[in-house]
């Protein structure tokens, strides 16, 4: 079988008004691949991965996710979103629902899963992220790291084929960053296709198959992490790395 | 830090235990001193408040209880007293509660009151079981039950839809069974079939599932048929037109209908106003601004006296019903704006979280956005409910006599004219309104606290 792509982005362009945020983005992500996207703030990293599940629209180009082309058809968009999990910087958990209800809501209402089965699956994933004892608490009662792990479990409950992470550790205090990163490493070891926007270069080194560097709405450099960190080719990449790796 | 010498390093050898707060912060007296007498301004305000209480409360207690007349059969008992004339209320209580409803039929409103209470109370108690069934019974069945019992049912329906354009009366099927005109039901059957055919053809054209559309339409038509059957069937009850209803009965009918109907309507309008579809948004804005721009009195006047001129001849629906519709639409517009405030308070991240899981628009609204938005605006919603409850009294101007209307009618009874009748009547009305409004307010407070416990 030929190489199968989980996500294909072909010459994607996006404008906010007159501001050209994404310029000719070309990115092909293999099934099972782990991509880390880094770059200075405002470079379009988040916007790019939000185009993959259509949280952002784009004006030119094509995005194909799991062989489904994202067009304006709403049904298609929901179909794609079902199979693409997303973890946000600010968790975006539902504060009026318990941790367990956060995890079972979408399987029950989107996948029409029976409640019992959804709860069993949710407990399985809460076990995986090591917080089963918090299942009946509300998100507001948990620490930031715990909330982010719930958010990961919530996304996993939909059995996604691709997971997107939008700066998952940026809003956490330093003591809890590790527990979230460990959870993500566990996911990577399971063979999940992951696209991660992050500034955690340690994570990139350890887990990524490829590192994507973006600036000014364009992909500047893509390489394996070893090469990327040891021999950055583009000058902009070198400058960026010299700023963040002291 | 200040206890360490500058530059010296410090390592704590043992952690300090928790200690109780200083004694002068605990107990009632420090609290009083702190709150009521902490400075000259507070002392002055405290004394002024005390003076107002002393000036107002004793005369009130004297009027309502000490000097009040408790027994009697006519004005003679009260004419020389300076206190409340409670026998007046006692004598007129039937009129205050039921209006001109025939006294020998009081059991019918009573049955409606009791059934309403039995359905509302478990709905309001969060721990009570069978919420869904309870809600269906209260919202779907109870209105028709109440209407049939109060009005008597047997509405004598003659034409549904097709019958308005084609004369069906000439057919041999003009019989009548148990108050049901067969011509009407033939009309209903024909119209229903025609609607179904149109819906199936339309869904085939736009490519929707004809089966699902037909199923939904059949369900809707079935519910309409049941409702019409209930109001058309002859249960052998003596008809009591809405003209004879009055007093607290009308107040509650108008207020509860307005409250129950305006909330869902308001939610739809609020969602419509925030919709991304321009036509929906525009229609919602026009609707809301129209009803907010017109005084309720005008609405009621228009509905009662002007509407008949615009309706086709022969279409004439009940005066109370028209007032009900006016009140409902009016308060729905206000409700919509209250709820829109709540919708705006929901962060964008909630929508994105829902979208990322593949939830559709209605699922996102029903499961994620509205539960949070409505909790935020509970104070505003209840504010509207209370205002609506008290505004119902405006139906007086279209000759519907609610509690206050009956009260004023009772004042003109010469048999009870005394210097204190007026004050007694208004005191009574005030107490009744207060019980209902304070009840709503306290219940809302309880709901708010409960929601707060849940999520924070």
Interface residues (C-beta under 8 A of the other chain):
Chain A: X53 X55 X74 X78 X79 X81 X82 X84 X85 X86 X88 X90 X91 X92 X93 X94 X95 X96 X105 X106 X109 X110 X138 X140 X154 X155 X158
Chain B: X349 X350 X352 X353 X354 X355 X356 X357 X358 X359 X360 X363 X367 X368 X371 X372 X375 X451 X454 X455 X456
